[in-house]
Amino acid sequence: MKIYTGSFTLKHKVKALKRILKAFIFGEIKLSELARVYVAMLHLERYLERLNSKKSDVTLFN
């Protein structure tokens, strides 16, 4: 897996915050874990975006 060092887009940040807020409300994460989870969610959102774009590229060519 490649690690991209570019900055995260506003879309990545908003989606990550939505995921964190939902997890926080349901008690899946604690207040002390927010910083660590936020960084992880940002990477997840970037990965999902890349994965979905590759999937749509494959669909277009088939």
Secondary structure, DSSP 8 states (H G I E B T S, - for coil): -----S---HHHHHHHHHHHHHHHHTTSS-GGGHHHHHHHHHHHHHHHHHHHHHHHHHHHH-
